[in-house]
Amino acid sequence: MEHVEIKLGQDDFFDQIVRDGLPEGGDLVMITKDVATDEGRPAVCLSFTVQLPDGKHAKAQVVTTVRMFQAMAAALVGRYGNL
């Protein structure tokens, strides 16, 4: 599993990541796997297309546990409420 950080209200960092990152294809998909960890816990994968510097497209993804994803979502609800 990947390292996970939560950075809420970090406007400058947000803009830097968007500006300096690879262009994305707007095709975000969330996929879960019910038994993914050694302990038998579920995981979630966020996958999306990026455009590489040579113009080719490639799939990128990040994987974390559902537990960690839920904690991140709860942090969003805590800061912004139920929009």
C-alpha positions in Angstrom: 0.0 0.0 0.0 1.1 3.6 -0.7 1.9 6.3 1.9 -1.1 8.4 2.6 -1.2 12.1 3.7 -4.1 14.4 4.3 -3.4 18.1 3.5 -6.6 20.2 4.0 -6.8 23.8 3.1 -3.3 23.9 1.5 -4.2 26.2 -1.5 -0.6 26.9 -2.6 0.4 23.2 -2.5 -2.8 22.2 -4.3 -2.1 24.7 -7.1 1.6 23.5 -7.3 0.5 19.9 -7.7 -2.1 20.7 -10.4 0.3 23.0 -12.2 3.4 20.7 -12.1 1.6 17.3 -12.5 1.0 15.4 -15.6 -2.2 16.4 -17.5 -5.0 14.1 -16.5 -7.7 12.6 -18.7 -10.7 13.3 -16.5 -11.5 9.6 -16.2 -11.2 8.9 -12.5 -12.5 5.4 -11.5 -12.7 4.0 -8.0 -12.4 0.2 -7.7 -12.5 -1.9 -4.5 -11.3 -5.4 -3.7 -13.0 -7.1 -0.8 -10.0 -9.2 0.4 -6.8 -7.3 -0.5 -4.5 -7.2 2.5 -2.6 -10.0 4.2 -5.1 -9.6 7.0 -8.1 -10.0 4.6 -9.2 -6.4 4.7 -10.6 -4.5 1.7 -8.7 -2.0 -0.4 -9.6 0.8 -2.8 -7.8 1.7 -6.0 -8.2 5.1 -7.7 -7.2 4.9 -11.4 -7.0 7.6 -14.0 -5.3 8.4 -17.3 -2.4 10.8 -17.5 -0.6 12.3 -20.5 3.1 11.7 -20.5 5.6 14.3 -21.7 5.9 12.5 -25.1 2.2 12.9 -25.6 1.3 9.2 -25.0 -1.3 8.3 -22.5 -0.8 5.9 -19.6 -2.9 4.7 -16.6 -1.9 5.9 -13.1 -3.3 4.5 -9.9 -3.0 4.7 -6.2 -4.1 2.0 -3.8 -4.9 2.2 -0.1 -7.0 0.4 2.4 -10.7 1.1 2.6 -10.2 2.0 6.3 -7.6 4.7 5.4 -9.8 6.0 2.5 -12.8 6.3 4.9 -10.6 8.2 7.4 -9.6 10.6 4.6 -13.3 11.0 3.5 -14.2 11.7 7.2 -11.6 14.4 7.3 -13.2 16.1 4.3 -16.6 15.8 6.0 -15.1 17.2 9.2 -13.7 20.3 7.4 -16.4 20.9 4.7 -19.5 19.2 6.0 -21.9 17.3 3.8 -22.0 19.4 0.7 
